[in-house]
Amino acid sequence: MKFDSLAELIAMEGHGVYVWSAYGLFFLAFTLLVVLSASQHKRWLSQQRRLLKRQSQPQTSAHTSEE
């Protein structure tokens, strides 16, 4: 499909609103997916660091055994 001007490309013979809104929604969803995935990954790494730090500390028992 060939367009003679930028305005014709944007209008797309009356279908531009649907086409460009679909592109907009796709890029919005894709951006949200990337941002939320990166945030979740950072949270997971932080959680793993805390767990590793807790496991590397010497274990002290709060309970005393009375035999």
C-alpha positions in Angstrom: 0.0 0.0 0.0 1.5 3.3 -1.1 0.7 6.7 0.5 1.5 10.0 -1.1 1.8 12.0 2.1 2.2 11.6 5.8 -1.4 12.7 6.4 -2.6 9.8 4.2 -0.4 7.4 6.1 -1.8 8.6 9.4 -5.4 8.5 8.1 -5.0 5.2 6.3 -8.2 5.7 4.3 -10.3 6.1 7.5 -8.7 3.1 9.3 -5.9 5.0 10.9 -7.6 5.5 14.2 -8.0 1.7 14.7 -4.5 0.9 13.4 -2.6 3.5 15.4 -4.6 2.8 18.6 -3.8 -0.9 18.2 -0.1 0.0 17.8 -0.3 2.3 20.8 -2.0 -0.3 23.0 0.6 -2.9 22.0 3.5 -0.6 22.9 1.9 0.4 26.1 1.4 -3.3 27.1 4.9 -4.2 26.0 6.4 -1.3 28.0 4.4 -2.3 31.1 5.5 -5.9 30.7 9.2 -4.9 30.5 9.0 -2.5 33.4 7.1 -4.9 35.7 9.3 -7.8 34.8 12.5 -5.7 35.5 10.9 -4.6 38.8 10.0 -8.2 39.8 13.5 -9.4 38.8 15.1 -6.7 41.0 12.9 -7.7 43.9 13.7 -11.3 43.5 17.5 -10.6 43.4 17.2 -8.5 46.6 15.2 -11.3 48.3 17.9 -13.9 47.2 20.7 -11.6 48.6 18.9 -11.3 51.9 18.4 -15.1 52.1 22.0 -15.8 51.2 23.2 -13.3 53.8 20.9 -14.9 56.4 22.1 -18.4 55.6 25.8 -17.4 55.7 25.5 -16.0 59.2 26.3 -18.4 62.1 23.2 -20.2 63.3 22.4 -19.4 66.9 19.7 -21.5 68.6 17.2 -19.6 70.7 16.1 -22.8 72.4 18.3 -24.5 75.0 18.1 -28.2 75.3 17.5 -29.5 78.7 18.2 -33.2 79.0 
